[in-house]
Amino acid sequence: MKSVTIQLETLTCPSCIQKIEGALKGLDGVDRDSVKVMFNASKAKANFDEDKVSVEKIEESITKMGYEVKKSKVK
């Protein structure tokens, strides 16, 4: 399992959190229990299985909802 921290554009409403969390939890390979969106920091964190899903795919799921991904850091 790898861990990704994604810096997003500034989040403007609490409902953004649910939308992003829902999209990430819906991806095969993402550990549902590890998904966390931090409103004040405008960051999303998740653990994922590299063999099932790529960071690019995770970013794409956020971008498709209209949120800009500034950068990602994988550990």
mmJSON file of the N, C-alpha and C atoms, coordinates in Angstrom:
{"data_MODEL":{"atom_site":{
"group_PDB":["ATOM","ATOM","ATOM","ATOM","ATOM","ATOM","ATOM","ATOM","ATOM","ATOM","ATOM","ATOM","ATOM","ATOM","ATOM","ATOM","ATOM","ATOM","ATOM","ATOM","ATOM","ATOM","ATOM","ATOM","ATOM","ATOM","ATOM","ATOM","ATOM","ATOM","ATOM","ATOM","ATOM","ATOM","ATOM","ATOM","ATOM","ATOM","ATOM","ATOM","ATOM","ATOM","ATOM","ATOM","ATOM","ATOM","ATOM","ATOM","ATOM","ATOM","ATOM","ATOM","ATOM","ATOM","ATOM","ATOM","ATOM","ATOM","ATOM","ATOM","ATOM","ATOM","ATOM","ATOM","ATOM","ATOM","ATOM","ATOM","ATOM","ATOM","ATOM","ATOM","ATOM","ATOM","ATOM","ATOM","ATOM","ATOM","ATOM","ATOM","ATOM","ATOM","ATOM","ATOM","ATOM","ATOM","ATOM","ATOM","ATOM","ATOM","ATOM","ATOM","ATOM","ATOM","ATOM","ATOM","ATOM","ATOM","ATOM","ATOM","ATOM","ATOM","ATOM","ATOM","ATOM","ATOM","ATOM","ATOM","ATOM","ATOM","ATOM","ATOM","ATOM","ATOM","ATOM","ATOM","ATOM","ATOM","ATOM","ATOM","ATOM","ATOM","ATOM","ATOM","ATOM","ATOM","ATOM","ATOM","ATOM","ATOM","ATOM","ATOM","ATOM","ATOM","ATOM","ATOM","ATOM","ATOM","ATOM","ATOM","ATOM","ATOM","ATOM","ATOM","ATOM","ATOM","ATOM","ATOM","ATOM","ATOM","ATOM","ATOM","ATOM","ATOM","ATOM","ATOM","ATOM","ATOM","ATOM","ATOM","ATOM","ATOM","ATOM","ATOM","ATOM","ATOM","ATOM","ATOM","ATOM","ATOM","ATOM","ATOM","ATOM","ATOM","ATOM","ATOM","ATOM","ATOM","ATOM","ATOM","ATOM","ATOM","ATOM","ATOM","ATOM","ATOM","ATOM","ATOM","ATOM","ATOM","ATOM","ATOM","ATOM","ATOM","ATOM","ATOM","ATOM","ATOM","ATOM","ATOM","ATOM","ATOM","ATOM","ATOM","ATOM","ATOM","ATOM","ATOM","ATOM","ATOM","ATOM","ATOM","ATOM","ATOM","ATOM","ATOM","ATOM","ATOM","ATOM","ATOM","ATOM","ATOM","ATOM","ATOM","ATOM"],
"id":[1,2,3,4,5,6,7,8,9,10,11,12,13,14,15,16,17,18,19,20,21,22,23,24,25,26,27,28,29,30,31,32,33,34,35,36,37,38,39,40,41,42,43,44,45,46,47,48,49,50,51,52,53,54,55,56,57,58,59,60,61,62,63,64,65,66,67,68,69,70,71,72,73,74,75,76,77,78,79,80,81,82,83,84,85,86,87,88,89,90,91,92,93,94,95,96,97,98,99,100,101,102,103,104,105,106,107,108,109,110,111,112,113,114,115,116,117,118,119,120,121,122,123,124,125,126,127,128,129,130,131,132,133,134,135,136,137,138,139,140,141,142,143,144,145,146,147,148,149,150,151,152,153,154,155,156,157,158,159,160,161,162,163,164,165,166,167,168,169,170,171,172,173,174,175,176,177,178,179,180,181,182,183,184,185,186,187,188,189,190,191,192,193,194,195,196,197,198,199,200,201,202,203,204,205,206,207,208,209,210,211,212,213,214,215,216,217,218,219,220,221,222,223,224,225],
"type_symbol":["N","C","C","N","C","C","N","C","C","N","C","C","N","C","C","N","C","C","N","C","C","N","C","C","N","C","C","N","C","C","N","C","C","N","C","C","N","C","C","N","C","C","N","C","C","N","C","C","N","C","C","N","C","C","N","C","C","N","C","C","N","C","C","N","C","C","N","C","C","N","C","C","N","C","C","N","C","C","N","C","C","N","C","C","N","C","C","N","C","C","N","C","C","N","C","C","N","C","C","N","C","C","N","C","C","N","C","C","N","C","C","N","C","C","N","C","C","N","C","C","N","C","C","N","C","C","N","C","C","N","C","C","N","C","C","N","C","C","N","C","C","N","C","C","N","C","C","N","C","C","N","C","C","N","C","C","N","C","C","N","C","C","N","C","C","N","C","C","N","C","C","N","C","C","N","C","C","N","C","C","N","C","C","N","C","C","N","C","C","N","C","C","N","C","C","N","C","C","N","C","C","N","C","C","N","C","C","N","C","C","N","C","C","N","C","C","N","C","C","N","C","C","N","C","C"],
"label_atom_id":["N","CA","C","N","CA","C","N","CA","C","N","CA","C","N","CA","C","N","CA","C","N","CA","C","N","CA","C","N","CA","C","N","CA","C","N","CA","C","N","CA","C","N","CA","C","N","CA","C","N","CA","C","N","CA","C","N","CA","C","N","CA","C","N","CA","C","N","CA","C","N","CA","C","N","CA","C","N","CA","C","N","CA","C","N","CA","C","N","CA","C","N","CA","C","N","CA","C","N","CA","C","N","CA","C","N","CA","C","N","CA","C","N","CA","C","N","CA","C","N","CA","C","N","CA","C","N","CA","C","N","CA","C","N","CA","C","N","CA","C","N","CA","C","N","CA","C","N","CA","C","N","CA","C","N","CA","C","N","CA","C","N","CA","C","N","CA","C","N","CA","C","N","CA","C","N","CA","C","N","CA","C","N","CA","C","N","CA","C","N","CA","C","N","CA","C","N","CA","C","N","CA","C","N","CA","C","N","CA","C","N","CA","C","N","CA","C","N","CA","C","N","CA","C","N","CA","C","N","CA","C","N","CA","C","N","CA","C","N","CA","C","N","CA","C","N","CA","C","N","CA","C","N","CA","C","N","CA","C","N","CA","C"],
"label_alt_id":[null,null,null,null,null,null,null,null,null,null,null,null,null,null,null,null,null,null,null,null,null,null,null,null,null,null,null,null,null,null,null,null,null,null,null,null,null,null,null,null,null,null,null,null,null,null,null,null,null,null,null,null,null,null,null,null,null,null,null,null,null,null,null,null,null,null,null,null,null,null,null,null,null,null,null,null,null,null,null,null,null,null,null,null,null,null,null,null,null,null,null,null,null,null,null,null,null,null,null,null,null,null,null,null,null,null,null,null,null,null,null,null,null,null,null,null,null,null,null,null,null,null,null,null,null,null,null,null,null,null,null,null,null,null,null,null,null,null,null,null,null,null,null,null,null,null,null,null,null,null,null,null,null,null,null,null,null,null,null,null,null,null,null,null,null,null,null,null,null,null,null,null,null,null,null,null,null,null,null,null,null,null,null,null,null,null,null,null,null,null,null,null,null,null,null,null,null,null,null,null,null,null,null,null,null,null,null,null,null,null,null,null,null,null,null,null,null,null,null,null,null,null,null,null,null],
"label_comp_id":["MET","MET","MET","LYS","LYS","LYS","SER","SER","SER","VAL","VAL","VAL","THR","THR","THR","ILE","ILE","ILE","GLN","GLN","GLN","LEU","LEU","LEU","GLU","GLU","GLU","THR","THR","THR","LEU","LEU","LEU","THR","THR","THR","CYS","CYS","CYS","PRO","PRO","PRO","SER","SER","SER","CYS","CYS","CYS","ILE","ILE","ILE","GLN","GLN","GLN","LYS","LYS","LYS","ILE","ILE","ILE","GLU","GLU","GLU","GLY","GLY","GLY","ALA","ALA","ALA","LEU","LEU","LEU","LYS","LYS","LYS","GLY","GLY","GLY","LEU","LEU","LEU","ASP","ASP","ASP","GLY","GLY","GLY","VAL","VAL","VAL","ASP","ASP","ASP","ARG","ARG","ARG","ASP","ASP","ASP","SER","SER","SER","VAL","VAL","VAL","LYS","LYS","LYS","VAL","VAL","VAL","MET","MET","MET","PHE","PHE","PHE","ASN","ASN","ASN","ALA","ALA","ALA","SER","SER","SER","LYS","LYS","LYS","ALA","ALA","ALA","LYS","LYS","LYS","ALA","ALA","ALA","ASN","ASN","ASN","PHE","PHE","PHE","ASP","ASP","ASP","GLU","GLU","GLU","ASP","ASP","ASP","LYS","LYS","LYS","VAL","VAL","VAL","SER","SER","SER","VAL","VAL","VAL","GLU","GLU","GLU","LYS","LYS","LYS","ILE","ILE","ILE","GLU","GLU","GLU","GLU","GLU","GLU","SER","SER","SER","ILE","ILE","ILE","THR","THR","THR","LYS","LYS","LYS","MET","MET","MET","GLY","GLY","GLY","TYR","TYR","TYR","GLU","GLU","GLU","VAL","VAL","VAL","LYS","LYS","LYS","LYS","LYS","LYS","SER","SER","SER","LYS","LYS","LYS","VAL","VAL","VAL","LYS","LYS","LYS"],
"label_asym_id":["A","A","A","A","A","A","A","A","A","A","A","A","A","A","A","A","A","A","A","A","A","A","A","A","A","A","A","A","A","A","A","A","A","A","A","A","A","A","A","A","A","A","A","A","A","A","A","A","A","A","A","A","A","A","A","A","A","A","A","A","A","A","A","A","A","A","A","A","A","A","A","A","A","A","A","A","A","A","A","A","A","A","A","A","A","A","A","A","A","A","A","A","A","A","A","A","A","A","A","A","A","A","A","A","A","A","A","A","A","A","A","A","A","A","A","A","A","A","A","A","A","A","A","A","A","A","A","A","A","A","A","A","A","A","A","A","A","A","A","A","A","A","A","A","A","A","A","A","A","A","A","A","A","A","A","A","A","A","A","A","A","A","A","A","A","A","A","A","A","A","A","A","A","A","A","A","A","A","A","A","A","A","A","A","A","A","A","A","A","A","A","A","A","A","A","A","A","A","A","A","A","A","A","A","A","A","A","A","A","A","A","A","A","A","A","A","A","A","A","A","A","A","A","A","A"],
"label_entity_id":["1","1","1","1","1","1","1","1","1","1","1","1","1","1","1","1","1","1","1","1","1","1","1","1","1","1","1","1","1","1","1","1","1","1","1","1","1","1","1","1","1","1","1","1","1","1","1","1","1","1","1","1","1","1","1","1","1","1","1","1","1","1","1","1","1","1","1","1","1","1","1","1","1","1","1","1","1","1","1","1","1","1","1","1","1","1","1","1","1","1","1","1","1","1","1","1","1","1","1","1","1","1","1","1","1","1","1","1","1","1","1","1","1","1","1","1","1","1","1","1","1","1","1","1","1","1","1","1","1","1","1","1","1","1","1","1","1","1","1","1","1","1","1","1","1","1","1","1","1","1","1","1","1","1","1","1","1","1","1","1","1","1","1","1","1","1","1","1","1","1","1","1","1","1","1","1","1","1","1","1","1","1","1","1","1","1","1","1","1","1","1","1","1","1","1","1","1","1","1","1","1","1","1","1","1","1","1","1","1","1","1","1","1","1","1","1","1","1","1","1","1","1","1","1","1"],
"label_seq_id":[1,1,1,2,2,2,3,3,3,4,4,4,5,5,5,6,6,6,7,7,7,8,8,8,9,9,9,10,10,10,11,11,11,12,12,12,13,13,13,14,14,14,15,15,15,16,16,16,17,17,17,18,18,18,19,19,19,20,20,20,21,21,21,22,22,22,23,23,23,24,24,24,25,25,25,26,26,26,27,27,27,28,28,28,29,29,29,30,30,30,31,31,31,32,32,32,33,33,33,34,34,34,35,35,35,36,36,36,37,37,37,38,38,38,39,39,39,40,40,40,41,41,41,42,42,42,43,43,43,44,44,44,45,45,45,46,46,46,47,47,47,48,48,48,49,49,49,50,50,50,51,51,51,52,52,52,53,53,53,54,54,54,55,55,55,56,56,56,57,57,57,58,58,58,59,59,59,60,60,60,61,61,61,62,62,62,63,63,63,64,64,64,65,65,65,66,66,66,67,67,67,68,68,68,69,69,69,70,70,70,71,71,71,72,72,72,73,73,73,74,74,74,75,75,75],
"pdbx_PDB_ins_code":[null,null,null,null,null,null,null,null,null,null,null,null,null,null,null,null,null,null,null,null,null,null,null,null,null,null,null,null,null,null,null,null,null,null,null,null,null,null,null,null,null,null,null,null,null,null,null,null,null,null,null,null,null,null,null,null,null,null,null,null,null,null,null,null,null,null,null,null,null,null,null,null,null,null,null,null,null,null,null,null,null,null,null,null,null,null,null,null,null,null,null,null,null,null,null,null,null,null,null,null,null,null,null,null,null,null,null,null,null,null,null,null,null,null,null,null,null,null,null,null,null,null,null,null,null,null,null,null,null,null,null,null,null,null,null,null,null,null,null,null,null,null,null,null,null,null,null,null,null,null,null,null,null,null,null,null,null,null,null,null,null,null,null,null,null,null,null,null,null,null,null,null,null,null,null,null,null,null,null,null,null,null,null,null,null,null,null,null,null,null,null,null,null,null,null,null,null,null,null,null,null,null,null,null,null,null,null,null,null,null,null,null,null,null,null,null,null,null,null,null,null,null,null,null,null],
"Cartn_x":[0.843,0.0,0.876,0.471,1.131,0.144,0.668,-0.153,0.014,-1.079,-0.994,-1.632,-0.99,-1.548,-1.706,-2.918,-3.21,-3.586,-2.834,-3.146,-4.17,-5.314,-6.393,-6.479,-7.279,-7.588,-8.339,-8.476,-9.157,-10.593,-10.952,-12.318,-13.22,-14.39,-15.25,-16.48,-16.828,-18.018,-17.842,-18.434,-18.302,-18.823,-19.776,-20.28,-19.217,-18.207,-17.089,-16.398,-16.312,-15.646,-16.331,-17.657,-18.394,-18.257,-18.285,-18.175,-16.824,-15.758,-14.411,-14.206,-14.618,-14.479,-15.244,-16.447,-17.264,-16.59,-16.001,-15.336,-14.125,-13.34,-12.139,-12.504,-13.521,-13.938,-14.515,-14.989,-15.565,-14.533,-13.278,-12.226,-11.736,-11.621,-11.094,-9.608,-9.166,-7.752,-7.48,-8.47,-8.31,-8.89,-8.117,-8.57,-9.621,-10.873,-12.003,-11.844,-11.319,-11.184,-10.1,-9.203,-8.079,-8.389,-9.49,-9.801,-10.172,-9.48,-9.751,-9.553,-10.548,-10.44,-10.418,-9.384,-9.241,-9.678,-10.8,-11.413,-10.485,-10.001,-9.187,-7.862,-7.275,-5.988,-6.165,-7.398,-7.692,-6.819,-6.784,-5.989,-6.852,-6.484,-7.127,-6.027,-6.278,-5.301,-5.979,-5.207,-5.746,-4.605,-4.866,-3.939,-4.498,-3.594,-4.067,-3.108,-3.631,-2.863,-2.416,-1.118,-0.543,-0.863,-1.059,-1.337,-2.752,-3.624,-5.024,-5.382,-4.752,-5.118,-3.877,-3.784,-2.625,-2.983,-1.95,-2.159,-2.885,-2.517,-3.154,-4.666,-5.053,-6.472,-7.195,-6.517,-7.087,-7.27,-6.239,-6.309,-7.429,-7.523,-8.53,-9.946,-10.172,-11.51,-11.887,-10.89,-11.141,-11.352,-10.512,-10.596,-11.934,-12.411,-13.688,-14.852,-14.737,-15.8,-15.661,-14.624,-14.466,-13.539,-12.768,-11.814,-10.407,-9.658,-8.302,-7.322,-6.504,-5.446,-4.176,-3.633,-2.415,-1.179,-1.065,0.076,-0.245,0.514,0.336,1.679,1.658,2.874,2.575,3.37,3.164,4.275,3.89,4.887,4.771],
"Cartn_y":[-1.199,0.0,1.247,2.192,3.494,4.52,5.662,6.739,7.961,8.632,9.831,11.003,12.158,13.412,14.309,14.756,15.566,16.97,17.953,19.359,19.812,20.285,20.72,22.232,22.727,24.156,24.421,25.67,25.999,25.493,24.702,24.178,25.253,25.425,26.537,26.121,24.833,24.43,23.03,22.793,21.479,20.33,20.603,19.504,19.01,19.854,19.438,18.207,18.202,17.111,15.786,15.76,14.516,14.068,15.009,14.661,14.012,14.635,14.117,12.78,12.696,11.429,10.316,10.615,9.622,9.117,10.033,9.646,8.755,9.125,8.343,6.972,6.929,5.643,4.703,5.272,4.474,3.832,4.23,3.682,2.341,1.387,0.074,0.219,-0.257,-0.155,0.892,1.755,2.778,2.215,2.315,1.859,2.844,2.409,3.278,3.927,3.172,3.691,4.755,4.829,5.768,7.114,7.209,8.44,9.551,10.689,11.831,13.102,13.978,15.28,16.335,17.156,18.217,19.547,20.053,21.266,22.476,22.759,23.962,23.932,22.737,22.617,22.37,22.104,21.77,20.624,19.554,18.375,17.125,16.15,14.838,13.82,12.874,11.818,10.473,9.501,8.15,7.155,5.922,4.82,4.041,3.558,2.846,1.734,0.778,-0.357,-0.009,0.185,0.573,-0.402,-1.665,-2.675,-2.543,-1.857,-1.739,-0.361,0.671,2.04,2.931,3.849,4.755,6.102,6.863,8.207,9.057,8.844,9.598,9.347,8.103,7.742,8.412,8.446,9.1,10.602,11.226,12.654,12.916,12.035,12.184,12.152,11.293,11.2,12.506,13.195,14.491,15.58,15.571,16.573,16.494,15.27,15.071,15.738,15.913,16.555,18.066,18.574,20.021,20.642,19.813,20.347,20.255,21.335,21.363,20.679,19.792,19.145,19.955,20.502,21.314,20.43,19.491,18.56,17.36,16.293,15.078,14.603,14.033,13.471,12.034,11.09,9.681,9.209,8.46,7.89,6.394],
"Cartn_z":[0.0,0.0,0.0,-0.796,-0.815,-0.298,0.075,0.605,-0.292,-0.623,-1.443,-0.7,-0.818,-0.315,-1.533,-1.769,-2.946,-2.504,-3.021,-2.735,-3.762,-3.273,-4.151,-4.188,-5.157,-5.131,-3.82,-3.429,-2.18,-2.218,-1.22,-1.133,-0.54,-1.141,-0.731,0.062,0.023,0.774,1.353,2.523,3.154,2.29,1.395,0.559,-0.417,-0.687,-1.547,-0.931,0.382,1.093,0.784,0.901,0.651,-0.792,-1.732,-3.152,-3.442,-2.943,-3.209,-2.497,-1.229,-0.494,-1.198,-1.663,-2.351,-3.617,-4.376,-5.624,-5.343,-4.322,-4.01,-3.456,-2.6,-2.014,-3.069,-4.17,-5.242,-6.158,-6.019,-6.885,-6.364,-7.265,-6.902,-6.6,-5.46,-5.092,-4.037,-3.782,-2.735,-1.435,-0.358,0.959,1.48,1.462,1.828,3.201,4.166,5.529,5.663,4.676,4.781,4.128,3.379,2.652,3.624,3.484,4.36,3.551,3.574,2.915,4.009,3.983,4.99,4.386,4.856,4.297,4.409,5.599,5.808,5.07,4.937,4.251,2.748,2.32,0.918,0.42,1.227,0.869,0.974,0.163,0.245,0.479,1.38,1.664,1.498,1.013,0.883,0.744,1.168,0.925,-0.257,-1.117,-2.3,-2.698,-3.439,-3.943,-5.361,-5.521,-6.818,-7.941,-7.589,-8.606,-9.172,-8.431,-8.864,-9.398,-8.856,-9.259,-9.226,-10.187,-10.249,-9.619,-9.29,-8.742,-9.788,-11.058,-12.139,-12.176,-11.949,-11.956,-10.772,-9.626,-8.441,-8.713,-9.283,-9.615,-10.623,-11.615,-12.666,-12.087,-11.095,-10.502,-9.797,-9.253,-8.594,-9.647,-10.669,-11.737,-12.478,-12.686,-13.399,-12.676,-11.376,-10.604,-10.592,-11.235,-11.342,-10.32,-9.625,-8.647,-9.221,-9.083,-9.623,-8.66,-9.228,-8.442,-8.655,-7.583,-7.701,-7.754,-6.825,-6.817,-5.943,-6.183,-5.402,-4.89,-3.689,-3.115,-2.675,-3.198,-2.869,-1.953,-0.925,-0.007,-0.036],
"occupancy":[1.0,1.0,1.0,1.0,1.0,1.0,1.0,1.0,1.0,1.0,1.0,1.0,1.0,1.0,1.0,1.0,1.0,1.0,1.0,1.0,1.0,1.0,1.0,1.0,1.0,1.0,1.0,1.0,1.0,1.0,1.0,1.0,1.0,1.0,1.0,1.0,1.0,1.0,1.0,1.0,1.0,1.0,1.0,1.0,1.0,1.0,1.0,1.0,1.0,1.0,1.0,1.0,1.0,1.0,1.0,1.0,1.0,1.0,1.0,1.0,1.0,1.0,1.0,1.0,1.0,1.0,1.0,1.0,1.0,1.0,1.0,1.0,1.0,1.0,1.0,1.0,1.0,1.0,1.0,1.0,1.0,1.0,1.0,1.0,1.0,1.0,1.0,1.0,1.0,1.0,1.0,1.0,1.0,1.0,1.0,1.0,1.0,1.0,1.0,1.0,1.0,1.0,1.0,1.0,1.0,1.0,1.0,1.0,1.0,1.0,1.0,1.0,1.0,1.0,1.0,1.0,1.0,1.0,1.0,1.0,1.0,1.0,1.0,1.0,1.0,1.0,1.0,1.0,1.0,1.0,1.0,1.0,1.0,1.0,1.0,1.0,1.0,1.0,1.0,1.0,1.0,1.0,1.0,1.0,1.0,1.0,1.0,1.0,1.0,1.0,1.0,1.0,1.0,1.0,1.0,1.0,1.0,1.0,1.0,1.0,1.0,1.0,1.0,1.0,1.0,1.0,1.0,1.0,1.0,1.0,1.0,1.0,1.0,1.0,1.0,1.0,1.0,1.0,1.0,1.0,1.0,1.0,1.0,1.0,1.0,1.0,1.0,1.0,1.0,1.0,1.0,1.0,1.0,1.0,1.0,1.0,1.0,1.0,1.0,1.0,1.0,1.0,1.0,1.0,1.0,1.0,1.0,1.0,1.0,1.0,1.0,1.0,1.0,1.0,1.0,1.0,1.0,1.0,1.0,1.0,1.0,1.0,1.0,1.0,1.0],
"B_iso_or_equiv":[0.0,0.0,0.0,0.0,0.0,0.0,0.0,0.0,0.0,0.0,0.0,0.0,0.0,0.0,0.0,0.0,0.0,0.0,0.0,0.0,0.0,0.0,0.0,0.0,0.0,0.0,0.0,0.0,0.0,0.0,0.0,0.0,0.0,0.0,0.0,0.0,0.0,0.0,0.0,0.0,0.0,0.0,0.0,0.0,0.0,0.0,0.0,0.0,0.0,0.0,0.0,0.0,0.0,0.0,0.0,0.0,0.0,0.0,0.0,0.0,0.0,0.0,0.0,0.0,0.0,0.0,0.0,0.0,0.0,0.0,0.0,0.0,0.0,0.0,0.0,0.0,0.0,0.0,0.0,0.0,0.0,0.0,0.0,0.0,0.0,0.0,0.0,0.0,0.0,0.0,0.0,0.0,0.0,0.0,0.0,0.0,0.0,0.0,0.0,0.0,0.0,0.0,0.0,0.0,0.0,0.0,0.0,0.0,0.0,0.0,0.0,0.0,0.0,0.0,0.0,0.0,0.0,0.0,0.0,0.0,0.0,0.0,0.0,0.0,0.0,0.0,0.0,0.0,0.0,0.0,0.0,0.0,0.0,0.0,0.0,0.0,0.0,0.0,0.0,0.0,0.0,0.0,0.0,0.0,0.0,0.0,0.0,0.0,0.0,0.0,0.0,0.0,0.0,0.0,0.0,0.0,0.0,0.0,0.0,0.0,0.0,0.0,0.0,0.0,0.0,0.0,0.0,0.0,0.0,0.0,0.0,0.0,0.0,0.0,0.0,0.0,0.0,0.0,0.0,0.0,0.0,0.0,0.0,0.0,0.0,0.0,0.0,0.0,0.0,0.0,0.0,0.0,0.0,0.0,0.0,0.0,0.0,0.0,0.0,0.0,0.0,0.0,0.0,0.0,0.0,0.0,0.0,0.0,0.0,0.0,0.0,0.0,0.0,0.0,0.0,0.0,0.0,0.0,0.0,0.0,0.0,0.0,0.0,0.0,0.0],
"pdbx_formal_charge":[null,null,null,null,null,null,null,null,null,null,null,null,null,null,null,null,null,null,null,null,null,null,null,null,null,null,null,null,null,null,null,null,null,null,null,null,null,null,null,null,null,null,null,null,null,null,null,null,null,null,null,null,null,null,null,null,null,null,null,null,null,null,null,null,null,null,null,null,null,null,null,null,null,null,null,null,null,null,null,null,null,null,null,null,null,null,null,null,null,null,null,null,null,null,null,null,null,null,null,null,null,null,null,null,null,null,null,null,null,null,null,null,null,null,null,null,null,null,null,null,null,null,null,null,null,null,null,null,null,null,null,null,null,null,null,null,null,null,null,null,null,null,null,null,null,null,null,null,null,null,null,null,null,null,null,null,null,null,null,null,null,null,null,null,null,null,null,null,null,null,null,null,null,null,null,null,null,null,null,null,null,null,null,null,null,null,null,null,null,null,null,null,null,null,null,null,null,null,null,null,null,null,null,null,null,null,null,null,null,null,null,null,null,null,null,null,null,null,null,null,null,null,null,null,null],
"auth_seq_id":[1,1,1,2,2,2,3,3,3,4,4,4,5,5,5,6,6,6,7,7,7,8,8,8,9,9,9,10,10,10,11,11,11,12,12,12,13,13,13,14,14,14,15,15,15,16,16,16,17,17,17,18,18,18,19,19,19,20,20,20,21,21,21,22,22,22,23,23,23,24,24,24,25,25,25,26,26,26,27,27,27,28,28,28,29,29,29,30,30,30,31,31,31,32,32,32,33,33,33,34,34,34,35,35,35,36,36,36,37,37,37,38,38,38,39,39,39,40,40,40,41,41,41,42,42,42,43,43,43,44,44,44,45,45,45,46,46,46,47,47,47,48,48,48,49,49,49,50,50,50,51,51,51,52,52,52,53,53,53,54,54,54,55,55,55,56,56,56,57,57,57,58,58,58,59,59,59,60,60,60,61,61,61,62,62,62,63,63,63,64,64,64,65,65,65,66,66,66,67,67,67,68,68,68,69,69,69,70,70,70,71,71,71,72,72,72,73,73,73,74,74,74,75,75,75],
"auth_comp_id":["MET","MET","MET","LYS","LYS","LYS","SER","SER","SER","VAL","VAL","VAL","THR","THR","THR","ILE","ILE","ILE","GLN","GLN","GLN","LEU","LEU","LEU","GLU","GLU","GLU","THR","THR","THR","LEU","LEU","LEU","THR","THR","THR","CYS","CYS","CYS","PRO","PRO","PRO","SER","SER","SER","CYS","CYS","CYS","ILE","ILE","ILE","GLN","GLN","GLN","LYS","LYS","LYS","ILE","ILE","ILE","GLU","GLU","GLU","GLY","GLY","GLY","ALA","ALA","ALA","LEU","LEU","LEU","LYS","LYS","LYS","GLY","GLY","GLY","LEU","LEU","LEU","ASP","ASP","ASP","GLY","GLY","GLY","VAL","VAL","VAL","ASP","ASP","ASP","ARG","ARG","ARG","ASP","ASP","ASP","SER","SER","SER","VAL","VAL","VAL","LYS","LYS","LYS","VAL","VAL","VAL","MET","MET","MET","PHE","PHE","PHE","ASN","ASN","ASN","ALA","ALA","ALA","SER","SER","SER","LYS","LYS","LYS","ALA","ALA","ALA","LYS","LYS","LYS","ALA","ALA","ALA","ASN","ASN","ASN","PHE","PHE","PHE","ASP","ASP","ASP","GLU","GLU","GLU","ASP","ASP","ASP","LYS","LYS","LYS","VAL","VAL","VAL","SER","SER","SER","VAL","VAL","VAL","GLU","GLU","GLU","LYS","LYS","LYS","ILE","ILE","ILE","GLU","GLU","GLU","GLU","GLU","GLU","SER","SER","SER","ILE","ILE","ILE","THR","THR","THR","LYS","LYS","LYS","MET","MET","MET","GLY","GLY","GLY","TYR","TYR","TYR","GLU","GLU","GLU","VAL","VAL","VAL","LYS","LYS","LYS","LYS","LYS","LYS","SER","SER","SER","LYS","LYS","LYS","VAL","VAL","VAL","LYS","LYS","LYS"],
"auth_asym_id":["A","A","A","A","A","A","A","A","A","A","A","A","A","A","A","A","A","A","A","A","A","A","A","A","A","A","A","A","A","A","A","A","A","A","A","A","A","A","A","A","A","A","A","A","A","A","A","A","A","A","A","A","A","A","A","A","A","A","A","A","A","A","A","A","A","A","A","A","A","A","A","A","A","A","A","A","A","A","A","A","A","A","A","A","A","A","A","A","A","A","A","A","A","A","A","A","A","A","A","A","A","A","A","A","A","A","A","A","A","A","A","A","A","A","A","A","A","A","A","A","A","A","A","A","A","A","A","A","A","A","A","A","A","A","A","A","A","A","A","A","A","A","A","A","A","A","A","A","A","A","A","A","A","A","A","A","A","A","A","A","A","A","A","A","A","A","A","A","A","A","A","A","A","A","A","A","A","A","A","A","A","A","A","A","A","A","A","A","A","A","A","A","A","A","A","A","A","A","A","A","A","A","A","A","A","A","A","A","A","A","A","A","A","A","A","A","A","A","A","A","A","A","A","A","A"],
"auth_atom_id":["N","CA","C","N","CA","C","N","CA","C","N","CA","C","N","CA","C","N","CA","C","N","CA","C","N","CA","C","N","CA","C","N","CA","C","N","CA","C","N","CA","C","N","CA","C","N","CA","C","N","CA","C","N","CA","C","N","CA","C","N","CA","C","N","CA","C","N","CA","C","N","CA","C","N","CA","C","N","CA","C","N","CA","C","N","CA","C","N","CA","C","N","CA","C","N","CA","C","N","CA","C","N","CA","C","N","CA","C","N","CA","C","N","CA","C","N","CA","C","N","CA","C","N","CA","C","N","CA","C","N","CA","C","N","CA","C","N","CA","C","N","CA","C","N","CA","C","N","CA","C","N","CA","C","N","CA","C","N","CA","C","N","CA","C","N","CA","C","N","CA","C","N","CA","C","N","CA","C","N","CA","C","N","CA","C","N","CA","C","N","CA","C","N","CA","C","N","CA","C","N","CA","C","N","CA","C","N","CA","C","N","CA","C","N","CA","C","N","CA","C","N","CA","C","N","CA","C","N","CA","C","N","CA","C","N","CA","C","N","CA","C","N","CA","C","N","CA","C","N","CA","C","N","CA","C","N","CA","C","N","CA","C"],
"pdbx_PDB_model_num":[1,1,1,1,1,1,1,1,1,1,1,1,1,1,1,1,1,1,1,1,1,1,1,1,1,1,1,1,1,1,1,1,1,1,1,1,1,1,1,1,1,1,1,1,1,1,1,1,1,1,1,1,1,1,1,1,1,1,1,1,1,1,1,1,1,1,1,1,1,1,1,1,1,1,1,1,1,1,1,1,1,1,1,1,1,1,1,1,1,1,1,1,1,1,1,1,1,1,1,1,1,1,1,1,1,1,1,1,1,1,1,1,1,1,1,1,1,1,1,1,1,1,1,1,1,1,1,1,1,1,1,1,1,1,1,1,1,1,1,1,1,1,1,1,1,1,1,1,1,1,1,1,1,1,1,1,1,1,1,1,1,1,1,1,1,1,1,1,1,1,1,1,1,1,1,1,1,1,1,1,1,1,1,1,1,1,1,1,1,1,1,1,1,1,1,1,1,1,1,1,1,1,1,1,1,1,1,1,1,1,1,1,1,1,1,1,1,1,1,1,1,1,1,1,1]
}}}
